[in-house]
Amino acid sequence: MQESVFLICFVGEPSPSDWERFHLEGSVPGPGGRLLWMSYGWPADLGRVLFDALLGERVRSAAFLPGIPPEDLRWLATEWWGALVAHLDLADLLGGASESQWRRVHIDENRRIAVLRPQRERAEDEQHTPPVRVLEGTATAYRDDLFSELPAVARVRLSEVRQDLSSWFGDLAEPDVGGAIALLTLSGAGQDSDGLVLRNPAALGLVCEYPEHSLASYRRDAGLQVRGVGTTLREAPRHVAELRASAEDWAHELGRLSETDCAADYVALLELAALHDPEIVMGEGTVLEQTAITGAQTLSVARPRSVTVSIDEIIPVALPAWCLNASLRAPNGEPVRPTPLRFSAGNSQREVWDTLSDRLERSQA
């Protein structure tokens, strides 16, 4: 039987003090050319060290597993930025910290893993909940406050909302505009319960806007066609084969993406086509939603980009992206579309998730 092991993905190379603190014993190759450093230290002690290192972003991600997995499964140690993936049979070995300091944001019974995220204590002045308007759970009441600058929430039945999205979300329910699916999933749609606390954009820290030359503006005016999928950086080369641009163009685009210093682990692969020659600005924070409630994550653009789309050309664009749903699975080639919604908080995946977690806690009905 293999001995349980921590696989640790550091930000940069481990220092001499890291070798001592984490009881490191060498490394194994991980996905994307990253090294995963092994430790067989005492689980409760390592859990405390990892807690601080993940919050401080000294460690990118880690896994606590029954043994060193084959290479095609080592993504478990790199998939969730700022989190510790623990095998369900081993989680109790982390001691009391596994209950009081770590929050389980995802459980995969098939793989027998739990994704544990260290809970950040908020300063006292951050613990005051801002006023949130609690609405009657009707389409009219929600839509009247949809674009309010003040947070608003309504207790609804997901099944009722899905019967007529346009009554609840107006133009955001239109496929050429988008936004309704993002608001639903960020509010918690897709979980087992039909009950849902539906938030307006302000309650989620989003704004709705149509800047000049933006994806949202050109799509609303039918001047731009956008086709795309969401995925992880690791799986991006596999999914470009399903798109229309040439393999050569996509190889160049992905090569450009790999050279960026952005730490985002997710990517939106978009193909743009237009009726004239517009310059398109893909602003930072632009929300990219799934086209249906698929159980996959909503994304936001992590780094802005501008391109010019020529007539009769399909322009491939690979955008590094943050995940906005910590509890949902990683996108795996599902269709995504840009929306007029924007989420601009956070310069790292941890900051994005922490900000959204705070927003959800403060906007309970």
C-alpha positions as CSV (number, residue, x, y, z in Angstrom):
1,M,0.0,0.0,0.0
2,Q,1.3,3.5,-0.9
3,E,2.0,6.0,1.9
4,S,-0.3,9.1,1.9
5,V,1.5,12.1,0.5
6,F,1.1,15.9,0.1
7,L,1.7,17.2,-3.4
8,I,2.5,20.9,-3.2
9,C,2.6,23.4,-6.1
10,F,4.6,26.4,-5.0
11,V,4.5,29.8,-6.5
12,G,8.1,29.8,-7.8
13,E,10.7,27.5,-6.4
14,P,10.6,26.4,-2.7
15,S,13.2,28.2,-0.6
16,P,15.5,26.4,1.8
17,S,13.2,27.4,4.7
18,D,10.3,25.8,2.6
19,W,12.1,22.6,2.5
20,E,12.3,22.5,6.2
21,R,8.8,23.8,7.0
22,F,7.1,21.5,4.6
23,H,9.4,18.5,5.1
24,L,9.9,18.2,1.3
25,E,11.4,15.1,-0.2
26,G,11.8,15.9,-3.9
27,S,9.4,16.5,-6.7
28,V,7.4,14.8,-9.5
29,P,6.3,16.4,-12.8
30,G,2.9,18.0,-12.9
31,P,0.7,19.4,-15.6
32,G,1.8,22.4,-17.6
33,G,5.4,21.8,-16.8
34,R,4.9,22.6,-13.1
35,L,6.7,20.6,-10.4
36,L,4.8,19.1,-7.6
37,W,6.8,18.8,-4.4
38,M,6.3,15.8,-2.2
39,S,5.9,15.8,1.6
40,Y,5.2,12.9,3.9
41,G,4.9,15.1,7.0
42,W,2.4,14.7,9.8
43,P,-1.0,15.7,8.3
44,A,-2.2,17.9,11.1
45,D,1.1,19.9,11.1
46,L,1.3,20.1,7.3
47,G,-2.4,21.2,7.3
48,R,-1.6,24.2,9.5
49,V,1.5,25.2,7.4
50,L,-0.5,24.9,4.2
51,F,-3.3,26.9,5.6
52,D,-1.1,29.9,6.0
53,A,0.9,29.4,2.8
54,L,-2.3,29.2,0.7
55,L,-3.7,32.3,2.2
56,G,-0.4,34.1,1.7
57,E,-0.2,32.7,-1.9
58,R,3.2,31.2,-1.2
59,V,1.6,27.9,-2.3
60,R,-0.5,27.9,-5.4
61,S,-2.4,24.7,-4.6
62,A,-1.9,21.3,-3.0
63,A,-3.4,17.8,-2.7
64,F,-3.4,15.2,0.1
65,L,-3.7,11.8,-1.5
66,P,-3.3,8.1,-0.7
67,G,-0.2,8.0,-2.9
68,I,1.4,9.7,-5.8
69,P,-1.2,9.5,-8.7
70,P,-0.3,8.8,-12.3
71,E,0.6,11.8,-14.4
72,D,-2.9,12.1,-15.9
73,L,-4.4,12.6,-12.5
74,R,-1.8,15.0,-11.0
75,W,-4.0,18.0,-12.1
76,L,-5.8,17.4,-8.9
77,A,-3.0,19.2,-7.2
78,T,-3.1,22.2,-9.5
79,E,-6.8,22.6,-10.6
80,W,-8.0,24.7,-7.7
81,W,-6.0,27.8,-7.0
82,G,-5.7,28.6,-3.3
83,A,-7.1,25.3,-2.2
84,L,-6.1,21.9,-0.7
85,V,-7.6,18.8,-2.4
86,A,-8.0,16.0,0.2
87,H,-9.0,12.4,-0.4
88,L,-12.2,11.8,1.6
89,D,-10.6,8.9,3.4
90,L,-7.8,11.2,4.6
91,A,-9.5,14.5,5.4
92,D,-10.0,13.6,9.1
93,L,-6.3,13.3,9.5
94,L,-6.0,17.0,9.1
95,G,-7.4,17.3,12.6
96,G,-9.7,20.0,14.0
97,A,-8.5,22.4,11.3
98,S,-10.4,20.4,8.7
99,E,-13.7,21.6,10.4
100,S,-12.9,24.9,11.9
101,Q,-10.5,26.6,9.5
102,W,-11.2,24.9,6.1
103,R,-14.4,25.3,4.1
104,R,-15.5,22.5,1.8
105,V,-16.3,24.2,-1.4
106,H,-16.6,21.1,-3.6
107,I,-17.0,17.3,-3.1
108,D,-16.5,14.8,-5.9
109,E,-17.8,11.4,-4.7
110,N,-16.7,9.7,-7.9
111,R,-13.0,10.7,-7.3
112,R,-13.4,10.6,-3.5
113,I,-12.0,14.1,-3.0
114,A,-13.0,17.3,-1.2
115,V,-11.8,20.7,-2.2
116,L,-10.9,22.6,1.1
117,R,-10.4,26.3,1.1
118,P,-8.8,28.2,4.0
119,Q,-11.3,30.6,5.6
120,R,-10.1,34.1,5.8
121,E,-11.1,36.0,9.0
122,R,-12.6,39.3,8.1
123,A,-11.6,42.5,9.9
124,E,-14.2,43.8,12.3
125,D,-15.1,46.7,10.0
126,E,-15.7,44.3,7.1
127,Q,-18.3,42.3,9.1
128,H,-21.1,44.8,8.9
129,T,-23.6,43.7,6.4
130,P,-24.6,46.5,4.0
131,P,-28.4,47.0,3.6
132,V,-29.8,44.5,1.1
133,R,-33.3,45.0,-0.3
134,V,-35.4,41.8,0.0
135,L,-37.9,41.7,-2.8
136,E,-41.1,39.9,-3.3
137,G,-40.3,36.7,-5.2
138,T,-42.0,37.7,-8.4
139,A,-40.6,38.4,-11.9
140,T,-41.9,42.0,-11.8
141,A,-40.4,42.8,-8.4
142,Y,-37.0,41.4,-9.4
143,R,-36.9,42.9,-12.8
144,D,-37.7,46.4,-11.4
145,D,-34.5,46.2,-9.3
146,L,-32.4,44.3,-11.8
147,F,-30.2,47.3,-12.7
148,S,-30.4,49.1,-9.3
149,E,-27.1,50.2,-7.8
150,L,-28.3,48.9,-4.5
151,P,-28.1,45.1,-3.7
152,A,-31.4,43.3,-4.0
153,V,-32.4,39.7,-3.5
154,A,-35.5,37.6,-3.9
155,R,-36.4,34.0,-2.7
156,V,-37.6,32.2,-5.8
157,R,-38.2,28.8,-7.3
158,L,-35.6,28.0,-9.9
159,S,-38.1,26.0,-11.9
160,E,-40.5,29.0,-12.1
161,V,-37.7,31.4,-13.2
162,R,-36.5,29.0,-16.0
163,Q,-40.0,28.8,-17.5
164,D,-39.8,32.4,-18.7
165,L,-36.3,34.0,-18.3
166,S,-37.2,37.1,-20.3
167,S,-39.9,38.1,-17.7
168,W,-37.2,38.0,-15.0
169,F,-34.1,39.2,-16.9
170,G,-35.4,41.2,-19.8
171,D,-32.7,41.6,-22.6
172,L,-30.2,39.7,-20.5
173,A,-32.2,36.5,-21.3
174,E,-31.6,37.1,-25.1
175,P,-28.9,34.8,-26.6
176,D,-27.3,37.8,-28.4
177,V,-26.9,39.7,-25.1
178,G,-26.6,37.2,-22.3
179,G,-26.3,37.5,-18.6
180,A,-29.3,35.6,-17.2
181,I,-27.4,32.3,-16.8
182,A,-24.5,34.0,-15.1
183,L,-26.8,35.7,-12.5
184,L,-28.6,32.4,-11.9
185,T,-25.5,30.3,-11.4
186,L,-23.7,33.0,-9.3
187,S,-26.8,33.0,-7.1
188,G,-26.4,29.2,-6.6
189,A,-28.6,27.7,-9.4
190,G,-27.6,24.2,-10.3
191,Q,-27.6,22.9,-6.7
192,D,-30.0,20.1,-5.7
193,S,-32.6,22.4,-4.2
194,D,-35.2,24.2,-6.3
195,G,-35.2,27.1,-3.8
196,L,-32.9,29.9,-4.8
197,V,-31.9,33.3,-3.4
198,L,-31.7,35.2,-6.7
199,R,-29.4,38.3,-6.6
200,N,-29.3,41.3,-8.8
201,P,-25.9,42.3,-10.3
202,A,-25.2,44.8,-7.5
203,A,-25.6,42.1,-4.8
204,L,-22.9,40.1,-6.6
205,G,-20.5,43.0,-7.2
206,L,-21.3,43.2,-10.9
207,V,-22.2,46.1,-13.2
208,C,-24.0,46.0,-16.5
209,E,-22.6,48.2,-19.2
210,Y,-22.1,48.6,-22.9
211,P,-18.8,50.4,-23.5
212,E,-18.0,51.6,-27.0
213,H,-16.2,48.9,-29.0
214,S,-17.0,46.2,-26.4
215,L,-18.1,42.7,-27.2
216,A,-21.4,43.4,-25.5
217,S,-22.1,46.5,-27.6
218,Y,-21.3,45.0,-30.9
219,R,-23.3,41.8,-30.1
220,R,-26.3,43.7,-29.0
221,D,-26.3,45.7,-32.3
222,A,-25.8,42.5,-34.3
223,G,-22.5,43.7,-35.7
224,L,-20.5,40.8,-34.3
225,Q,-20.7,37.0,-34.1
226,V,-19.0,35.3,-31.2
227,R,-18.6,31.6,-30.8
228,G,-16.5,30.1,-28.0
229,V,-15.9,27.6,-25.3
230,G,-14.6,27.7,-21.8
231,T,-11.9,25.4,-20.6
232,T,-8.7,25.1,-18.5
233,L,-5.2,26.1,-19.7
234,R,-4.3,22.4,-19.5
235,E,-7.1,21.3,-21.8
236,A,-7.1,24.3,-24.2
237,P,-5.1,22.6,-27.0
238,R,-7.6,19.7,-27.1
239,H,-10.6,22.0,-27.5
240,V,-9.4,24.2,-30.3
241,A,-9.8,21.3,-32.7
242,E,-13.5,21.7,-32.2
243,L,-13.5,25.3,-33.4
244,R,-13.4,26.8,-36.9
245,A,-10.2,28.8,-37.2
246,S,-7.1,27.0,-38.5
247,A,-4.9,24.9,-36.3
248,E,-2.0,27.2,-37.2
249,D,-3.9,30.3,-36.1
250,W,-4.9,28.7,-32.8
251,A,-1.4,27.4,-32.2
252,H,-0.1,31.0,-32.5
253,E,-2.8,32.3,-30.3
254,L,-2.2,29.7,-27.5
255,G,1.5,30.3,-27.8
256,R,0.8,34.0,-27.1
257,L,-1.3,33.1,-24.1
258,S,1.3,30.8,-22.6
259,E,3.8,33.8,-22.6
260,T,1.5,36.0,-20.4
261,D,2.4,36.5,-16.8
262,C,-1.2,36.3,-15.7
263,A,-1.8,33.5,-13.1
264,A,-5.3,32.6,-14.3
265,D,-5.8,28.9,-14.8
266,Y,-8.9,29.1,-17.0
267,V,-9.3,30.3,-20.5
268,A,-12.0,31.3,-22.9
269,L,-11.4,30.4,-26.5
270,L,-13.4,32.8,-28.7
271,E,-13.8,33.1,-32.4
272,L,-15.0,36.5,-33.7
273,A,-16.6,37.3,-37.1
274,A,-18.1,40.7,-38.1
275,L,-20.0,42.4,-41.0
276,H,-17.4,45.3,-41.1
277,D,-14.0,46.0,-39.6
278,P,-14.5,46.8,-36.0
279,E,-11.9,47.2,-33.3
280,I,-13.1,45.0,-30.4
281,V,-12.1,45.7,-26.8
282,M,-12.5,42.8,-24.4
283,G,-12.4,44.6,-21.1
284,E,-11.0,43.2,-17.9
285,G,-13.8,41.6,-15.8
286,T,-16.1,40.9,-18.7
287,V,-18.3,38.0,-17.6
288,L,-18.5,35.0,-19.9
289,E,-21.4,32.7,-19.1
290,Q,-22.3,29.2,-19.9
291,T,-25.2,29.1,-22.5
292,A,-27.2,26.9,-20.1
293,I,-27.0,25.7,-16.5
294,T,-24.5,23.0,-17.1
295,G,-22.8,22.7,-13.6
296,A,-19.7,24.4,-15.1
297,Q,-18.1,27.6,-13.9
298,T,-18.8,31.2,-14.9
299,L,-15.7,33.0,-16.1
300,S,-14.5,36.6,-16.2
301,V,-11.7,38.0,-18.4
302,A,-8.5,38.3,-16.3
303,R,-6.6,40.5,-18.8
304,P,-7.9,43.0,-21.3
305,R,-7.3,42.5,-25.0
306,S,-8.0,44.5,-28.2
307,V,-8.3,43.0,-31.7
308,T,-9.5,44.2,-35.1
309,V,-11.9,41.8,-36.9
310,S,-11.7,41.9,-40.7
311,I,-14.6,41.1,-42.9
312,D,-14.8,37.4,-44.0
313,E,-12.2,36.4,-41.4
314,I,-12.6,34.3,-38.2
315,I,-10.3,35.8,-35.6
316,P,-9.3,33.4,-32.8
317,V,-8.8,34.9,-29.3
318,A,-7.7,33.1,-26.2
319,L,-8.5,35.1,-23.0
320,P,-7.1,34.1,-19.6
321,A,-10.0,34.1,-17.2
322,W,-10.9,33.8,-13.5
323,C,-13.4,31.4,-12.3
324,L,-16.4,33.0,-10.5
325,N,-18.0,29.7,-9.1
326,A,-15.7,28.1,-6.6
327,S,-18.2,25.3,-5.9
328,L,-18.8,24.3,-9.6
329,R,-16.7,22.1,-11.8
330,A,-14.1,23.4,-14.2
331,P,-15.3,24.2,-17.7
332,N,-14.5,21.4,-20.2
333,G,-15.3,22.8,-23.6
334,E,-18.9,23.9,-23.0
335,P,-20.1,26.8,-25.2
336,V,-19.7,30.2,-23.5
337,R,-20.8,33.7,-24.5
338,P,-19.8,37.2,-23.4
339,T,-22.3,39.3,-21.5
340,P,-22.6,43.0,-20.7
341,L,-21.9,42.1,-17.0
342,R,-18.5,43.0,-15.5
343,F,-16.8,41.8,-12.4
344,S,-13.6,43.8,-11.7
345,A,-12.7,42.9,-8.2
346,G,-9.6,40.8,-7.6
347,N,-6.1,40.4,-9.1
348,S,-5.8,36.7,-8.3
349,Q,-8.1,33.7,-8.2
350,R,-8.1,33.8,-4.4
351,E,-9.1,37.5,-4.3
352,V,-12.0,36.8,-6.8
353,W,-13.3,33.9,-4.8
354,D,-13.0,35.7,-1.4
355,T,-14.8,38.7,-2.8
356,L,-17.7,36.7,-4.2
357,S,-17.9,34.6,-1.0
358,D,-18.3,37.8,1.0
359,R,-20.9,39.1,-1.4
360,L,-23.0,35.9,-1.1
361,E,-22.7,35.9,2.7
362,R,-23.9,39.5,2.8
363,S,-26.8,39.1,0.5
364,Q,-28.9,36.4,2.2
365,A,-32.7,36.9,2.0
